[in-house]
Every structure is written in C-alpha cells, then in structure tokens.
Amino acid sequence: MGKWISGAVAVVLLGIGFFVLMSEKDDAKPVRAQQQSEQEQKEWLVVGVDPNNSPEYKSNAELYFAHLNSAIFVDKANVNNGGTSLTNEDYRGILKELKGNLDRIKYNGEEKKDELEKAKELVNQAIQNDAKKGNKIFDEIHEVIHDLDLHFNKTHFADEKLTEKADN
C-alpha cells in the first residue's frame, strides 16, 4: 500500500509539473505576440508621436513628409534645387512622392479616417488631372494634410511663409 501511495503522489506531482510546464508555454505565446504587436504598432498612425525623434513610427513620419510635400505646392516650404526653379516635371515627381507618403500610411482608427481618405482622393484627382502648381486643389490638399499632421504628430511640419500669399 505504501508503494501505491508513493506511486499516486508521483503521478500527481508529474501531473502538476506537466500542468505548470504547459502553463508556462501558454504564457510565452502572449508575450511573444505582445512584443510583436508593439513592434507592429509602430507601423500604424497614432496620436501624439514626435516623428523627428521617433522615426520608427513609420506612418507618423509619412504623414509629416506628406505635409512637407503638400506645403511645396502652396509656397509654405522651401525647396533647395541648386538655385534653379522647379519644373513641371519636378512638381509631378513631388506629387507622386506625396501620393506615396499617403499610401504608406497604415491607419485602422475611426478618428480622422475620412480626412485621410479625402487627402488620398484629392491627390489622386490632382494626378489624374495633371494639376499644375497654383491649382486650387493644392490648397485643399495642403489644408487637409496640415490638419491631420497637427492632430496626429506632437511635432508637426511647420509651414514657412515664403510669399505674401502664403498664410500660416
């Protein structure tokens, strides 16, 4: 009978050990998933990020650069082009880069979602219509992206006043 009790105790202890071992494995999965989600979270657009000091927040950085690129079209950003004026081809390239900035933004929230979609639609419309610098669509594009940048980024692109026409 003593052997039977010892055997039963051993089985119970092994069962507890197996349960603890399996519990530790289960706990390891959420930690790994949590770490992964923290890294993935930095891919998504979030409120309150300083893209200058936290470039790992990729979508916030893309929004910052979208604001900078849109500001070029409304004389609120200076472009150093070696002393020569930008050509229509240069502006087309900047517009395509602006589209790329917006397309690379990952956002699954509801707040300001419509504004982000509106900015993308306006940029696509400007590309389809081959809009030139000075076209009023760029005022609207810049206004929407400016507001998005102010909302999401703690440090946003600061518009420059380059002409009498440009207002901050």
Residue pairs with C-beta under 8 A, 6 or more apart in sequence:
42 56
42 57
42 58
43 58
43 59
43 106
44 59
44 106
44 107
44 108
45 59
45 60
45 63
45 105
45 106
45 107
45 109
45 116
45 152
46 57
46 59
46 60
46 152
47 111
47 151
47 152
48 152
48 154
49 57
49 60
49 152
49 153
49 154
50 153
50 154
50 155
51 57
51 60
51 61
51 63
51 64
51 153
51 155
52 64
52 155
53 155
54 60
55 61
58 104
58 106
59 104
59 105
59 106
59 107
60 152
60 153
62 101
62 102
62 104
62 105
63 101
63 105
63 145
63 148
63 149
63 152
63 153
64 149
64 153
64 155
64 156
64 157
65 97
65 101
65 157
66 98
66 101
66 102
66 105
66 119
66 145
66 149
67 142
67 145
67 146
67 148
67 149
67 156
67 157
68 77
68 157
69 77
69 94
69 95
69 97
69 98
69 101
70 98
70 138
70 141
70 142
70 145
70 146
71 77
71 142
71 146
71 157
71 159
71 160
72 79
72 86
72 91
72 94
73 91
73 94
73 95
73 133
73 138
73 141
73 142
74 138
74 139
74 142
74 166
75 162
75 163
75 165
75 166
76 142
76 159
76 160
76 161
76 162
76 166
76 168
77 157
77 159
77 160
77 162
78 160
78 162
79 86
81 90
86 94
86 133
88 132
88 133
91 132
91 133
92 130
95 123
95 126
95 127
95 131
96 127
98 123
98 141
99 120
99 123
99 124
99 127
102 116
102 119
102 120
102 123
102 145
103 120
105 116
107 113
107 116
111 151
112 148
112 151
112 152
115 144
115 147
115 148
116 148
118 144
119 141
119 144
119 145
119 148
122 137
122 140
122 141
122 144
123 141
125 131
125 137
126 135
126 137
126 138
126 141
129 137
131 137
131 138
146 156
146 159
149 156
149 157
150 156
159 166
159 168
160 166
161 167
161 168
